[in-house]
Amino acid sequence: MATVLICRRFPRLSRVTTFSTTAKCKAESGSNKSKQKKEENPEKANTRTESEATIQLLNPLDYRVSYNPSAYAKSRAASQQHTARNSGQALGDTFTSPGTAQVQHTFGTASSQALPPVRDALPKPKSKPVLEQTISALLSVAQTKEEAEKRKTEMHDSKEDPRMFQKGRPEYRSLSYDKFEPIETLPLEEGDSILHSVAICEGSQSPGTITDYFCRLSRLPVEQHAALVSELRFNTLCRCAVKNIRLFSTSDLIDILKACVRLVVPPTHPLLNACESEFCRRVWDMNLDQVLLVADCWRCLERSVPSYLSILFSYANMHWKDLTLPQFVQLVYIIGEGRRSPVDLTQKMESMILKYLDSFTLEEVGAVCLGLFKSLSGISNHIMRKIADRVSLQMEDMSTYALVNVLKMLRYTRMDHLPVMKELGKVIPARIPTINIQGIMHITLTCSSLHYFDEGIMAAVAMSLPSKVTYCRSKDAAKFLWSFGCLDYEPPNEEEFYSSLIEQMHRKLHEFRKFPEHLLTGLLGLAFVKRFPEDLIDYALKDEFVQKTRSSKYELKKDLFTLSKSVEIECPSYQGNRLPPQLYEEVTEMALNFAEQEIYVRPEIVEAVSLLQSMLGGPEYVKNHMILPHTRSSDLEVHLAMDGHPIPFNLKDPIADKKLKDIGVSLTDELMTQLIKGKSNSQSPMEVENADRTPGQERGEEARTPRTGDRAAFSGGPLIADARFQVEPKLGRCLEAPPSLTLNRQPQGVKLAIQVSNRNHYCYCSKRLLGLHCLKRRQLRQLGYVVVELPFWEWFPLLKRTRLEKLSYLHYKVFDPALLRRAG
């Protein structure tokens, strides 16, 4: 039976509700089997059936969203396979928030869903043939195995995974606790006997006996540990240990601590309080192996011990020259897990890395990088480059976990290391299907943070992600959207890719109440590629959510401003929440103040403004400002009449009354010969690099991008002006437009938005514009501007050339006949 789609518009949210006539007829016949089943998902309780509605992206100008149910089928199938996990919690998520149910009721519907499978609408047979039942059973078993394997792949043990390096050398056995070390299990009867002895002889046991009791009890079957720790007689034994704490030898005290690790004693247990105090007192009488082993046990117990760590760092600082390779790596691991960066050790850590770098195993290289990353330890570019040099040569032999840790540190140090990134493009795409979602996120985020675009990596991520998307935390989903938007990449499976991530953003909506920065990160990434999910935007611009952003550790006003203004320009039909006017004014003023101090004063921009004023006739013909403050970069605005003559419009400029006389420029045959045969065609790569490093360029509205690398793609020479653009000097007048621009004399004019770009606007070593700047130019065109760029690979080398060369280049750019044709 054919199905008919009936679309209904809901107020304020762009949704399309789909009804199947087949299902409707069955419902009318009174069959209970025809009723749609609700999703077994706590996050979507009290919501409409997920298969009944889809969230349609807000339709901006000149943008169409094609609804293709078959494109989402894979995503839906993957979602159905995860029914057991459909609480919306990815592995490792423990976020809860009051009032979550109310939010879920409003936004629990998936943003992009396939139509219900046809088989759901057909009557089911009353009984299945034996063969069909057998096949179904086999398929079910296979699916269960596949699901278990997938879950195993996605598992990430934040306590154990960073410790993999400890399996590479036998020396780590004396420095760390190995919970996988085989231990003979103690019979239950013997454990009960020990507890009976404790009850009878309370307070009379010797320290050696107490230690022996702890060690033997820790060998009870694992399933008995929780009951043992809550046992009254075990607490009696703990009180005896606390009472005699100073009588234990250091080795006995360490054995008790290791027993506590095996028994999973709660980190706040009174016995651990006493042990910490005693170990702090004894540190200076212990050897380095013991000091590190105790620190490792505290990590296994998940107990925060800042006082002990402070003493440990002081101890290590005094014994620095005595550190062996395993001791050093274990120390860096402890520093990372403690999230503390001892300032006085930083320089010494660098010297030790240089000393042992060639001797590290690849897992140890990853462990060192992770420790530095987690503790936010600064490291010099020289040391990071040495690490990257080694990794680039052995990447194929490196575990993905260790490699990801190196990439984290590359991202943190903003290190541009082209050999690593190129090798990554060869090694990683084939591994992507086997990497867990958090590892994939860090790989993708590294590429976007370093502005490095590799289509092989990005396409592999995009193809693998929809089937893994339910494992994404809110942070992961947001970072994926940001990374793809930042690099302005829409993959071959873009509809499936984006719909699955937007759907996951809905599932994780309750987490954004605690981490509002992640929602804005994801929405900005979507805006870069011209996607605007209306309901999520409406939620992000609510007064309640805006208030939550104020308590974030990040400054989110600018992100809210960029999102809201982008919706205002590109989505005129949007009827949802908007930012209050006072917030607009506040952030606009912040942006303008920043621009006056950091952007307008850049040499490449100052020079362009000065030359344009001379060429066009004075300050009233050029305005250096932010046309779109929410895009955080400046523009040189110029107005031309349709006959090609400049129009004065910047009348508020304080020096506009002082009309400057134009000196005029003659583009003679001699000058043209110089331009064509001069140094521009023989400029060395070093000269290009020097021109590219114009002082002041690094001060930017964005984070610094990598500074070195292959720039062969950029010639560095200026464009040669057309011989037709010859102008005689005319005092008191601006340069005239070429004859080709004076043919069409219409009253209306054209507004130019001249962009003085720099490397921060582009992907690394390429001419691929980044997402934010794609968004800016798109919006400028939508507002009626013609965008003219002075690309840095042309303009920066010209800054060291003669005034005539610079003027001829600007004349060529501003009076390009194609501009008026485009505007007309």
Long-range contacts (C-beta under 8 A, 24 or more apart in sequence): 1-25, 3-121, 12-534, 12-538, 12-575, 12-576, 13-55, 13-534, 13-535, 13-538, 14-55, 14-56, 14-57, 14-58, 14-59, 14-534, 15-53, 15-54, 15-55, 15-56, 15-109, 16-53, 16-54, 16-56, 16-67, 17-52, 17-53, 17-54, 18-52, 18-53, 18-54, 18-115, 19-52, 20-115, 20-116, 20-121, 22-121, 22-122, 23-116, 23-120, 23-121, 26-121, 26-123, 31-123, 33-123, 33-124, 36-116, 39-86, 40-83, 40-86, 41-86, 41-87, 41-88, 41-108, 42-87, 42-88, 43-86, 43-87, 43-88, 43-100, 43-104, 43-108, 43-507, 43-510, 44-88, 44-104, 44-108, 44-109, 45-101, 45-104, 45-105, 45-108, 46-101, 46-104, 46-105, 47-104, 47-105, 47-108, 47-109, 48-109, 50-109, 50-110, 50-113, 51-113, 51-115, 51-116, 51-120, 53-109, 53-110, 53-113, 54-109, 54-110, 54-111, 54-112, 54-113, 55-109, 55-110, 55-111, 55-112, 55-502, 55-506, 55-533, 55-534, 55-535, 56-534, 57-531, 57-532, 57-533, 57-534, 58-532, 58-533, 58-534, 58-537, 58-567, 58-571, 58-573, 58-574, 59-571, 59-573, 60-530, 60-532, 60-570, 60-571, 61-570, 61-571, 61-572, 61-782, 63-530, 63-570, 66-495, 68-495, 69-114, 69-115, 70-114, 71-493, 71-495, 71-496, 71-499, 72-112, 72-113, 72-114, 72-495, 72-496, 72-499, 72-500, 73-114, 74-466, 74-467, 74-496, 75-112, 75-114, 75-466, 75-469, 75-496, 75-499, 75-500, 75-503, 76-113, 76-114, 78-466, 78-467, 78-468, 78-469, 78-470, 78-500, 79-470, 79-503, 81-143, 81-147, 82-147, 82-470, 85-470, 86-470, 88-507, 88-508, 88-510, 90-437, 90-470, 90-471, 90-472, 90-473, 90-476, 90-508, 91-154, 91-155, 91-156, 91-471, 92-156, 92-158, 92-473, 93-473, 93-511, 95-474, 95-510, 95-511, 95-514, 95-515, 96-510, 97-510, 97-511, 97-513, 97-514, 99-513, 100-510, 100-513, 103-509, 103-510, 103-513, 103-539, 104-509, 104-510, 106-535, 106-539, 107-506, 107-509, 107-535, 107-536, 107-539, 108-506, 108-507, 108-509, 109-506, 110-503, 110-506, 111-499, 111-502, 111-503, 111-505, 111-506, 111-533, 111-535, 111-536, 112-495, 112-498, 112-499, 112-500, 112-502, 112-503, 113-503, 150-467, 150-468, 153-434, 153-436, 154-436, 154-437, 154-468, 154-471, 155-436, 156-436, 156-438, 159-299, 159-300, 159-302, 161-401, 162-333, 162-336, 162-337, 162-367, 162-370, 163-333, 164-363, 164-367, 164-399, 164-401, 164-402, 165-329, 165-333, 165-361, 165-363, 165-364, 165-366, 165-367, 165-402, 166-330, 167-363, 168-361, 168-363, 168-364, 169-326, 169-361, 171-324, 171-326, 172-326, 172-330, 174-289, 174-293, 175-289, 175-292, 175-293, 175-296, 175-326, 175-327, 175-330, 176-292, 176-293, 176-296, 176-330, 177-258, 177-261, 177-293, 177-296, 177-297, 177-300, 179-261, 179-262, 179-300, 183-218, 183-219, 183-262, 184-219, 185-219, 185-220, 185-221, 186-216, 186-217, 186-219, 186-220, 188-220, 188-221, 188-224, 190-216, 191-216, 191-217, 191-220, 191-224, 191-228, 195-231, 195-233, 195-234, 195-237, 196-233, 198-233, 198-234, 198-236, 198-237, 198-240, 199-233, 199-236, 202-236, 202-240, 203-240, 203-243, 205-240, 207-244, 207-247, 207-248, 207-249, 207-252, 208-252, 210-237, 210-240, 210-241, 210-244, 210-248, 210-256, 211-248, 211-252, 211-255, 211-256, 213-237, 214-241, 214-255, 214-256, 214-259, 214-260, 215-255, 215-256, 215-259, 217-259, 217-263, 218-258, 218-259, 218-260, 218-262, 218-263, 219-262, 225-262, 225-263, 225-264, 226-264, 228-263, 229-263, 229-264, 229-265, 229-266, 238-269, 238-270, 238-271, 241-271, 241-274, 242-270, 242-271, 242-274, 245-274, 245-275, 245-278, 246-278, 248-278, 250-282, 250-285, 250-286, 250-290, 253-278, 253-279, 253-282, 254-290, 254-293, 254-294, 254-297, 257-294, 257-297, 258-297, 260-297, 260-301, 261-297, 261-300, 261-301, 265-301, 267-301, 267-302, 267-303, 267-304, 268-303, 272-301, 272-303, 276-303, 276-305, 276-307, 276-308, 279-308, 280-307, 280-308, 280-311, 283-308, 283-311, 283-312, 283-315, 284-311, 284-315, 288-315, 288-316, 288-319, 288-322, 288-323, 288-327, 289-327, 291-315, 292-327, 292-330, 292-331, 292-334, 295-334, 296-330, 296-334, 299-334, 299-337, 299-338, 306-338, 306-340, 309-334, 309-338, 309-340, 313-340, 313-342, 313-344, 313-345, 316-345, 317-342, 317-344, 317-345, 317-348, 320-345, 320-348, 320-352, 323-352, 325-356, 325-359, 325-360, 325-364, 328-352, 328-356, 329-360, 329-364, 329-367, 329-368, 332-367, 332-368, 332-371, 332-372, 333-367, 333-370, 333-371, 334-371, 335-371, 335-375, 335-377, 336-370, 336-371, 336-372, 336-373, 336-374, 336-375, 337-371, 337-374, 338-375, 339-374, 339-375, 339-376, 340-375, 341-375, 341-376, 341-377, 341-378, 346-377, 346-378, 346-379, 349-377, 349-379, 350-379, 350-380, 350-383, 353-383, 353-386, 353-387, 354-383, 354-386, 357-386, 357-387, 357-390, 358-390, 362-391, 362-394, 362-397, 362-398, 362-399, 362-402, 363-399, 363-402, 365-390, 365-391, 365-398, 365-402, 365-406, 366-398, 366-399, 366-401, 366-402, 366-403, 366-404, 366-405, 366-406, 367-402, 367-405, 369-405, 369-406, 369-408, 369-409, 370-405, 370-408, 370-409, 372-409, 372-412, 373-405, 373-408, 373-409, 373-412, 376-412, 379-409, 379-413, 381-413, 381-415, 384-409, 384-410, 384-413, 384-415, 384-417, 385-415, 385-417, 388-415, 388-417, 388-419, 388-420, 389-417, 389-419, 391-420, 392-417, 392-419, 392-420, 392-423, 395-420, 395-423, 395-424, 395-427, 396-427, 400-431, 400-434, 400-435, 400-439, 401-439, 403-427, 403-428, 404-439, 404-442, 404-443, 407-442, 407-443, 407-446, 408-442, 408-446, 410-446, 410-450, 411-445, 411-446, 411-449, 411-450, 414-449, 414-450, 414-703, 414-704, 414-705, 414-706, 415-450, 415-706, 416-450, 416-705, 416-706, 416-707, 416-708, 416-709, 416-764, 418-709, 418-710, 418-765, 421-447, 421-450, 421-452, 421-454, 421-764, 424-454, 424-457, 425-454, 425-456, 425-457, 428-457, 428-460, 429-456, 429-457, 429-459, 429-460, 430-460, 432-457, 432-460, 432-461, 432-463, 432-464, 433-460, 433-464, 436-471, 437-465, 437-468, 437-469, 437-471, 437-472, 437-476, 438-473, 438-476, 440-464, 440-465, 440-468, 441-472, 441-475, 441-476, 441-479, 441-480, 444-479, 444-480, 444-483, 444-484, 445-479, 445-482, 445-483, 447-483, 447-487, 448-482, 448-483, 448-484, 448-486, 448-487, 450-705, 450-706, 450-764, 451-486, 451-487, 451-705, 451-706, 451-760, 451-762, 451-763, 451-764, 451-770, 452-706, 452-763, 452-764, 453-487, 453-489, 453-763, 453-764, 453-766, 453-768, 455-489, 458-484, 458-487, 458-489, 458-491, 459-491, 459-492, 462-491, 462-492, 462-493, 462-494, 462-497, 463-491, 463-492, 463-493, 465-497, 465-500, 465-501, 466-493, 466-496, 466-497, 466-500, 469-500, 469-501, 469-503, 469-504, 470-504, 470-507, 472-501, 472-504, 472-508, 473-508, 473-511, 474-505, 474-508, 474-511, 474-512, 474-515, 474-518, 474-519, 475-515, 475-518, 477-501, 477-504, 477-505, 477-508, 477-518, 477-522, 478-505, 478-518, 478-519, 478-521, 478-522, 478-525, 479-521, 480-525, 481-505, 481-521, 481-522, 481-523, 481-525, 481-526, 482-521, 482-522, 482-524, 482-525, 483-525, 484-525, 484-529, 485-524, 485-525, 485-526, 485-527, 485-528, 485-529, 485-771, 486-525, 486-528, 486-770, 486-771, 486-772, 487-763, 487-768, 487-770, 487-771, 488-528, 488-529, 488-768, 488-769, 488-770, 488-771, 488-774, 490-529, 498-526, 498-531, 502-526, 502-531, 502-533, 502-536, 505-533, 505-536, 506-536, 509-536, 509-539, 512-545, 513-545, 513-548, 515-552, 516-545, 516-548, 516-549, 516-552, 516-556, 517-549, 517-552, 517-554, 517-556, 517-559, 519-545, 520-549, 520-556, 520-559, 520-560, 520-563, 521-559, 523-563, 524-559, 524-562, 524-563, 525-771, 527-562, 527-563, 527-566, 527-567, 527-570, 527-775, 528-771, 528-772, 528-774, 528-775, 529-771, 530-570, 530-775, 530-778, 532-566, 532-567, 532-570, 532-571, 532-574, 534-571, 534-574, 534-576, 535-576, 537-563, 537-567, 537-574, 537-576, 538-576, 538-577, 539-577, 541-576, 541-577, 541-578, 541-579, 542-577, 543-577, 543-580, 546-579, 546-583, 557-583, 557-586, 557-587, 557-590, 558-587, 558-590, 558-591, 558-630, 558-632, 560-587, 561-587, 561-588, 561-591, 561-629, 561-630, 562-630, 562-631, 562-632, 564-630, 565-628, 565-629, 565-630, 566-630, 566-775, 566-779, 569-779, 569-782, 569-783, 570-778, 570-779, 570-782, 587-629, 587-630, 588-629, 591-626, 591-629, 591-630, 591-632, 592-626, 592-629, 594-632, 594-701, 595-625, 595-626, 595-629, 595-634, 595-701, 598-699, 598-700, 598-701, 599-633, 599-634, 599-700, 599-701, 600-624, 600-634, 601-696, 602-696, 602-697, 602-699, 602-756, 603-694, 603-695, 603-696, 603-697, 603-799, 604-694, 604-696, 604-697, 604-756, 604-758, 604-792, 604-795, 604-796, 604-799, 605-634, 605-636, 605-756, 607-799, 607-806, 608-636, 608-754, 608-756, 608-790, 608-795, 608-810, 609-636, 611-803, 611-806, 611-807, 611-810, 612-636, 612-638, 612-754, 612-810, 612-814, 613-660, 614-660, 614-662, 614-663, 614-807, 615-662, 615-665, 615-734, 615-735, 615-807, 615-810, 615-811, 615-814, 616-646, 616-734, 616-735, 616-814, 617-646, 617-648, 617-659, 617-660, 617-662, 617-733, 617-734, 618-648, 618-656, 618-658, 618-659, 618-660, 618-734, 619-650, 619-653, 619-655, 619-656, 619-658, 619-660, 620-648, 620-649, 620-650, 620-651, 620-653, 620-656, 620-659, 621-646, 621-647, 621-648, 621-649, 621-650, 621-734, 622-650, 623-649, 623-650, 623-653, 627-753, 627-780, 627-783, 627-785, 628-776, 628-779, 628-780, 631-772, 631-773, 631-775, 631-776, 631-779, 632-701, 632-702, 632-772, 633-701, 633-755, 633-761, 633-773, 633-776, 634-756, 635-753, 635-754, 635-755, 635-780, 636-753, 636-754, 636-755, 636-756, 637-751, 637-752, 637-753, 637-754, 638-751, 638-752, 638-754, 638-814, 639-749, 639-750, 639-751, 639-752, 640-737, 640-749, 640-750, 640-752, 640-814, 640-819, 640-820, 641-749, 642-744, 642-745, 642-746, 642-747, 642-748, 642-749, 642-750, 642-820, 642-823, 642-824, 643-737, 643-741, 643-742, 643-744, 643-745, 643-746, 644-737, 644-738, 644-741, 644-742, 644-815, 644-820, 645-734, 645-736, 645-737, 646-734, 647-749, 661-731, 661-732, 662-730, 662-731, 662-732, 662-733, 662-734, 662-735, 663-729, 664-727, 664-728, 664-729, 664-730, 664-731, 664-735, 665-727, 665-729, 665-735, 665-804, 665-807, 665-808, 665-811, 666-726, 666-727, 666-728, 666-729, 667-721, 667-723, 667-725, 667-726, 667-727, 667-804, 667-808, 668-726, 671-804, 671-808, 672-720, 672-721, 672-723, 675-718, 675-720, 675-721, 675-805, 675-808, 676-720, 680-716, 680-717, 680-718, 680-797, 680-801, 681-717, 683-715, 683-716, 683-717, 683-797, 685-711, 685-712, 687-716, 687-797, 688-714, 688-715, 688-716, 688-793, 688-797, 691-716, 691-796, 691-797, 691-799, 691-800, 692-716, 692-759, 692-792, 692-793, 692-796, 692-797, 694-796, 694-799, 697-758, 697-796, 700-758, 700-760, 702-760, 702-772, 703-760, 704-760, 705-759, 705-760, 705-764, 706-764, 707-759, 709-764, 709-765, 710-765, 711-765, 711-793, 713-765, 713-766, 713-767, 713-793, 714-793, 715-793, 716-793, 716-794, 716-796, 716-797, 717-794, 717-797, 718-794, 718-797, 718-798, 718-801, 718-805, 718-809, 719-794, 719-809, 719-812, 721-808, 721-809, 721-811, 721-812, 722-812, 725-808, 725-811, 725-812, 725-815, 727-811, 735-811, 737-815, 738-815, 738-817, 740-817, 741-815, 741-817, 741-820, 744-820, 744-824, 746-824, 750-786, 750-819, 750-820, 750-823, 751-784, 751-785, 751-786, 752-785, 752-786, 752-787, 752-788, 752-814, 752-819, 753-780, 753-785, 753-786, 753-787, 753-788, 754-788, 754-789, 754-790, 754-813, 754-814, 755-787, 755-788, 755-789, 755-790, 756-790, 756-792, 756-795, 757-789, 757-790, 757-791, 757-792, 757-795, 758-792, 758-796, 759-792, 761-792, 767-791, 767-793, 786-819, 786-822, 786-823, 788-813, 788-814, 788-816, 788-819
